[in-house]
Amino acid sequence: MIAAKMKSIWSDESAQGSTEYILLLAVVVIIGVIFKDKIKGMVTSKLGDVETGMGRISAQE
């Protein structure tokens, strides 16, 4: 009886998917924290490029 219950608990995979998603999210957050400054610099640079491009469009009209 106890062995069967232990076997059923061990083979239960109902929460496996959510555990994998939590681990994946943790990895993404850790990578984001490690490369925070580089990501911020890249986003700022791209937003500056967009702003410059928008200025050119407005000046040509």
Backbone atoms as SQL, in Angstrom:
CREATE TABLE atoms (id INTEGER PRIMARY KEY, chain TEXT, resi INTEGER, resn TEXT, atom TEXT, x REAL, y REAL, z REAL);
INSERT INTO atoms VALUES
  (1, 'A', 1, 'MET', 'N', 0.832, -1.183, 0.000),
  (2, 'A', 1, 'MET', 'CA', 0.000, 0.000, 0.000),
  (3, 'A', 1, 'MET', 'C', 0.880, 1.252, 0.000),
  (4, 'A', 2, 'ILE', 'N', 1.828, 1.338, 0.907),
  (5, 'A', 2, 'ILE', 'CA', 2.699, 2.512, 0.978),
  (6, 'A', 2, 'ILE', 'C', 3.598, 2.573, -0.251),
  (7, 'A', 3, 'ALA', 'N', 4.099, 1.430, -0.688),
  (8, 'A', 3, 'ALA', 'CA', 4.965, 1.390, -1.873),
  (9, 'A', 3, 'ALA', 'C', 4.193, 1.844, -3.105),
  (10, 'A', 4, 'ALA', 'N', 2.946, 1.439, -3.235),
  (11, 'A', 4, 'ALA', 'CA', 2.129, 1.851, -4.380),
  (12, 'A', 4, 'ALA', 'C', 1.874, 3.354, -4.358),
  (13, 'A', 5, 'LYS', 'N', 1.616, 3.898, -3.177),
  (14, 'A', 5, 'LYS', 'CA', 1.375, 5.333, -3.035),
  (15, 'A', 5, 'LYS', 'C', 2.639, 6.118, -3.390),
  (16, 'A', 6, 'MET', 'N', 3.786, 5.654, -2.902),
  (17, 'A', 6, 'MET', 'CA', 5.058, 6.315, -3.213),
  (18, 'A', 6, 'MET', 'C', 5.334, 6.270, -4.712),
  (19, 'A', 7, 'LYS', 'N', 5.056, 5.134, -5.330),
  (20, 'A', 7, 'LYS', 'CA', 5.268, 4.996, -6.771),
  (21, 'A', 7, 'LYS', 'C', 4.362, 5.948, -7.545),
  (22, 'A', 8, 'SER', 'N', 3.113, 6.096, -7.107),
  (23, 'A', 8, 'SER', 'CA', 2.197, 6.990, -7.807),
  (24, 'A', 8, 'SER', 'C', 2.609, 8.455, -7.640),
  (25, 'A', 9, 'ILE', 'N', 3.111, 8.811, -6.473),
  (26, 'A', 9, 'ILE', 'CA', 3.594, 10.180, -6.249),
  (27, 'A', 9, 'ILE', 'C', 4.828, 10.436, -7.109),
  (28, 'A', 10, 'TRP', 'N', 5.736, 9.466, -7.171),
  (29, 'A', 10, 'TRP', 'CA', 6.964, 9.613, -7.932),
  (30, 'A', 10, 'TRP', 'C', 6.695, 9.751, -9.423),
  (31, 'A', 11, 'SER', 'N', 5.705, 9.045, -9.933),
  (32, 'A', 11, 'SER', 'CA', 5.420, 9.072, -11.366),
  (33, 'A', 11, 'SER', 'C', 4.424, 10.156, -11.757),
  (34, 'A', 12, 'ASP', 'N', 3.886, 10.906, -10.793),
  (35, 'A', 12, 'ASP', 'CA', 2.944, 11.987, -11.082),
  (36, 'A', 12, 'ASP', 'C', 3.676, 13.144, -11.745),
  (37, 'A', 13, 'GLU', 'N', 3.280, 13.497, -12.957),
  (38, 'A', 13, 'GLU', 'CA', 3.929, 14.566, -13.706),
  (39, 'A', 13, 'GLU', 'C', 2.987, 15.750, -13.937),
  (40, 'A', 14, 'SER', 'N', 1.963, 15.896, -13.119),
  (41, 'A', 14, 'SER', 'CA', 0.967, 16.929, -13.360),
  (42, 'A', 14, 'SER', 'C', 1.524, 18.344, -13.195),
  (43, 'A', 15, 'ALA', 'N', 2.504, 18.539, -12.358),
  (44, 'A', 15, 'ALA', 'CA', 3.067, 19.874, -12.149),
  (45, 'A', 15, 'ALA', 'C', 4.386, 20.074, -12.879),
  (46, 'A', 16, 'GLN', 'N', 4.776, 19.120, -13.696),
  (47, 'A', 16, 'GLN', 'CA', 6.060, 19.198, -14.375),
  (48, 'A', 16, 'GLN', 'C', 6.103, 20.389, -15.334),
  (49, 'A', 17, 'GLY', 'N', 5.043, 20.648, -16.073),
  (50, 'A', 17, 'GLY', 'CA', 5.025, 21.748, -17.034),
  (51, 'A', 17, 'GLY', 'C', 5.188, 23.091, -16.366),
  (52, 'A', 18, 'SER', 'N', 4.471, 23.314, -15.272),
  (53, 'A', 18, 'SER', 'CA', 4.586, 24.606, -14.593),
  (54, 'A', 18, 'SER', 'C', 5.963, 24.772, -13.962),
  (55, 'A', 19, 'THR', 'N', 6.548, 23.712, -13.489),
  (56, 'A', 19, 'THR', 'CA', 7.897, 23.789, -12.923),
  (57, 'A', 19, 'THR', 'C', 8.901, 24.180, -13.998),
  (58, 'A', 20, 'GLU', 'N', 8.756, 23.624, -15.187),
  (59, 'A', 20, 'GLU', 'CA', 9.654, 23.974, -16.281),
  (60, 'A', 20, 'GLU', 'C', 9.504, 25.439, -16.658),
  (61, 'A', 21, 'TYR', 'N', 8.277, 25.943, -16.681),
  (62, 'A', 21, 'TYR', 'CA', 8.063, 27.357, -16.999),
  (63, 'A', 21, 'TYR', 'C', 8.668, 28.268, -15.929),
  (64, 'A', 22, 'ILE', 'N', 8.553, 27.888, -14.680),
  (65, 'A', 22, 'ILE', 'CA', 9.133, 28.683, -13.597),
  (66, 'A', 22, 'ILE', 'C', 10.654, 28.709, -13.711),
  (67, 'A', 23, 'LEU', 'N', 11.259, 27.564, -13.998),
  (68, 'A', 23, 'LEU', 'CA', 12.712, 27.518, -14.161),
  (69, 'A', 23, 'LEU', 'C', 13.160, 28.345, -15.362),
  (70, 'A', 24, 'LEU', 'N', 12.426, 28.272, -16.463),
  (71, 'A', 24, 'LEU', 'CA', 12.753, 29.056, -17.646),
  (72, 'A', 24, 'LEU', 'C', 12.640, 30.549, -17.356),
  (73, 'A', 25, 'LEU', 'N', 11.597, 30.942, -16.659),
  (74, 'A', 25, 'LEU', 'CA', 11.429, 32.341, -16.281),
  (75, 'A', 25, 'LEU', 'C', 12.567, 32.810, -15.382),
  (76, 'A', 26, 'ALA', 'N', 12.980, 31.964, -14.450),
  (77, 'A', 26, 'ALA', 'CA', 14.093, 32.310, -13.558),
  (78, 'A', 26, 'ALA', 'C', 15.378, 32.520, -14.355),
  (79, 'A', 27, 'VAL', 'N', 15.627, 31.683, -15.346),
  (80, 'A', 27, 'VAL', 'CA', 16.821, 31.831, -16.182),
  (81, 'A', 27, 'VAL', 'C', 16.767, 33.146, -16.959),
  (82, 'A', 28, 'VAL', 'N', 15.610, 33.471, -17.527),
  (83, 'A', 28, 'VAL', 'CA', 15.461, 34.719, -18.284),
  (84, 'A', 28, 'VAL', 'C', 15.677, 35.932, -17.373),
  (85, 'A', 29, 'VAL', 'N', 15.131, 35.884, -16.179),
  (86, 'A', 29, 'VAL', 'CA', 15.311, 36.996, -15.239),
  (87, 'A', 29, 'VAL', 'C', 16.784, 37.136, -14.846),
  (88, 'A', 30, 'ILE', 'N', 17.445, 36.038, -14.584),
  (89, 'A', 30, 'ILE', 'CA', 18.867, 36.088, -14.216),
  (90, 'A', 30, 'ILE', 'C', 19.696, 36.664, -15.355),
  (91, 'A', 31, 'ILE', 'N', 19.417, 36.246, -16.587),
  (92, 'A', 31, 'ILE', 'CA', 20.137, 36.787, -17.743),
  (93, 'A', 31, 'ILE', 'C', 19.854, 38.280, -17.875),
  (94, 'A', 32, 'GLY', 'N', 18.604, 38.680, -17.656),
  (95, 'A', 32, 'GLY', 'CA', 18.258, 40.098, -17.713),
  (96, 'A', 32, 'GLY', 'C', 18.994, 40.916, -16.679),
  (97, 'A', 33, 'VAL', 'N', 19.142, 40.384, -15.487),
  (98, 'A', 33, 'VAL', 'CA', 19.859, 41.096, -14.421),
  (99, 'A', 33, 'VAL', 'C', 21.349, 41.185, -14.741),
  (100, 'A', 34, 'ILE', 'N', 21.906, 40.116, -15.264),
  (101, 'A', 34, 'ILE', 'CA', 23.338, 40.110, -15.581),
  (102, 'A', 34, 'ILE', 'C', 23.658, 41.115, -16.691),
  (103, 'A', 35, 'PHE', 'N', 22.826, 41.152, -17.725),
  (104, 'A', 35, 'PHE', 'CA', 23.104, 42.003, -18.882),
  (105, 'A', 35, 'PHE', 'C', 22.247, 43.269, -18.891),
  (106, 'A', 36, 'LYS', 'N', 21.799, 43.710, -17.729),
  (107, 'A', 36, 'LYS', 'CA', 20.895, 44.865, -17.620),
  (108, 'A', 36, 'LYS', 'C', 21.470, 46.111, -18.278),
  (109, 'A', 37, 'ASP', 'N', 22.706, 46.450, -17.981),
  (110, 'A', 37, 'ASP', 'CA', 23.299, 47.672, -18.520),
  (111, 'A', 37, 'ASP', 'C', 23.457, 47.604, -20.036),
  (112, 'A', 38, 'LYS', 'N', 23.865, 46.461, -20.547),
  (113, 'A', 38, 'LYS', 'CA', 24.039, 46.301, -21.992),
  (114, 'A', 38, 'LYS', 'C', 22.682, 46.389, -22.701),
  (115, 'A', 39, 'ILE', 'N', 21.659, 45.762, -22.145),
  (116, 'A', 39, 'ILE', 'CA', 20.321, 45.807, -22.735),
  (117, 'A', 39, 'ILE', 'C', 19.790, 47.237, -22.711),
  (118, 'A', 40, 'LYS', 'N', 19.979, 47.932, -21.600),
  (119, 'A', 40, 'LYS', 'CA', 19.511, 49.314, -21.477),
  (120, 'A', 40, 'LYS', 'C', 20.195, 50.201, -22.511),
  (121, 'A', 41, 'GLY', 'N', 21.489, 50.020, -22.696),
  (122, 'A', 41, 'GLY', 'CA', 22.228, 50.798, -23.691),
  (123, 'A', 41, 'GLY', 'C', 21.735, 50.531, -25.104),
  (124, 'A', 42, 'MET', 'N', 21.472, 49.282, -25.423),
  (125, 'A', 42, 'MET', 'CA', 20.988, 48.932, -26.759),
  (126, 'A', 42, 'MET', 'C', 19.610, 49.527, -27.016),
  (127, 'A', 43, 'VAL', 'N', 18.716, 49.434, -26.038),
  (128, 'A', 43, 'VAL', 'CA', 17.364, 49.971, -26.200),
  (129, 'A', 43, 'VAL', 'C', 17.412, 51.486, -26.337),
  (130, 'A', 44, 'THR', 'N', 18.223, 52.153, -25.530),
  (131, 'A', 44, 'THR', 'CA', 18.363, 53.603, -25.611),
  (132, 'A', 44, 'THR', 'C', 18.896, 54.016, -26.979),
  (133, 'A', 45, 'SER', 'N', 19.867, 53.273, -27.482),
  (134, 'A', 45, 'SER', 'CA', 20.438, 53.560, -28.796),
  (135, 'A', 45, 'SER', 'C', 19.391, 53.416, -29.897),
  (136, 'A', 46, 'LYS', 'N', 18.629, 52.354, -29.851),
  (137, 'A', 46, 'LYS', 'CA', 17.605, 52.125, -30.875),
  (138, 'A', 46, 'LYS', 'C', 16.503, 53.172, -30.794),
  (139, 'A', 47, 'LEU', 'N', 16.118, 53.575, -29.594),
  (140, 'A', 47, 'LEU', 'CA', 15.105, 54.624, -29.459),
  (141, 'A', 47, 'LEU', 'C', 15.636, 55.952, -30.000),
  (142, 'A', 48, 'GLY', 'N', 16.913, 56.217, -29.811),
  (143, 'A', 48, 'GLY', 'CA', 17.525, 57.410, -30.386),
  (144, 'A', 48, 'GLY', 'C', 17.502, 57.372, -31.904),
  (145, 'A', 49, 'ASP', 'N', 17.772, 56.190, -32.481),
  (146, 'A', 49, 'ASP', 'CA', 17.706, 56.029, -33.934),
  (147, 'A', 49, 'ASP', 'C', 16.292, 56.290, -34.447),
  (148, 'A', 50, 'VAL', 'N', 15.304, 55.786, -33.743),
  (149, 'A', 50, 'VAL', 'CA', 13.908, 55.998, -34.139),
  (150, 'A', 50, 'VAL', 'C', 13.565, 57.478, -34.059),
  (151, 'A', 51, 'GLU', 'N', 13.986, 58.132, -32.992),
  (152, 'A', 51, 'GLU', 'CA', 13.711, 59.561, -32.839),
  (153, 'A', 51, 'GLU', 'C', 14.363, 60.363, -33.956),
  (154, 'A', 52, 'THR', 'N', 15.591, 60.015, -34.316),
  (155, 'A', 52, 'THR', 'CA', 16.283, 60.694, -35.413),
  (156, 'A', 52, 'THR', 'C', 15.550, 60.470, -36.740),
  (157, 'A', 53, 'GLY', 'N', 15.122, 59.248, -36.960),
  (158, 'A', 53, 'GLY', 'CA', 14.372, 58.940, -38.186),
  (159, 'A', 53, 'GLY', 'C', 13.057, 59.688, -38.250),
  (160, 'A', 54, 'MET', 'N', 12.381, 59.794, -37.125),
  (161, 'A', 54, 'MET', 'CA', 11.111, 60.527, -37.089),
  (162, 'A', 54, 'MET', 'C', 11.350, 62.008, -37.355),
  (163, 'A', 55, 'GLY', 'N', 12.473, 62.544, -36.895),
  (164, 'A', 55, 'GLY', 'CA', 12.813, 63.945, -37.151),
  (165, 'A', 55, 'GLY', 'C', 13.044, 64.187, -38.637),
  (166, 'A', 56, 'ARG', 'N', 13.659, 63.233, -39.306),
  (167, 'A', 56, 'ARG', 'CA', 13.900, 63.349, -40.746),
  (168, 'A', 56, 'ARG', 'C', 12.593, 63.321, -41.521),
  (169, 'A', 57, 'ILE', 'N', 11.670, 62.463, -41.107),
  (170, 'A', 57, 'ILE', 'CA', 10.379, 62.367, -41.780),
  (171, 'A', 57, 'ILE', 'C', 9.623, 63.680, -41.627),
  (172, 'A', 58, 'SER', 'N', 9.616, 64.248, -40.440),
  (173, 'A', 58, 'SER', 'CA', 8.909, 65.502, -40.194),
  (174, 'A', 58, 'SER', 'C', 9.547, 66.649, -40.954),
  (175, 'A', 59, 'ALA', 'N', 10.869, 66.669, -41.106),
  (176, 'A', 59, 'ALA', 'CA', 11.567, 67.758, -41.792),
  (177, 'A', 59, 'ALA', 'C', 11.320, 67.707, -43.296),
  (178, 'A', 60, 'GLN', 'N', 11.063, 66.532, -43.847),
  (179, 'A', 60, 'GLN', 'CA', 10.870, 66.406, -45.288),
  (180, 'A', 60, 'GLN', 'C', 9.472, 66.798, -45.727),
  (181, 'A', 61, 'GLU', 'N', 8.537, 66.876, -44.849),
  (182, 'A', 61, 'GLU', 'CA', 7.150, 67.196, -45.219),
  (183, 'A', 61, 'GLU', 'C', 6.948, 68.625, -45.502);
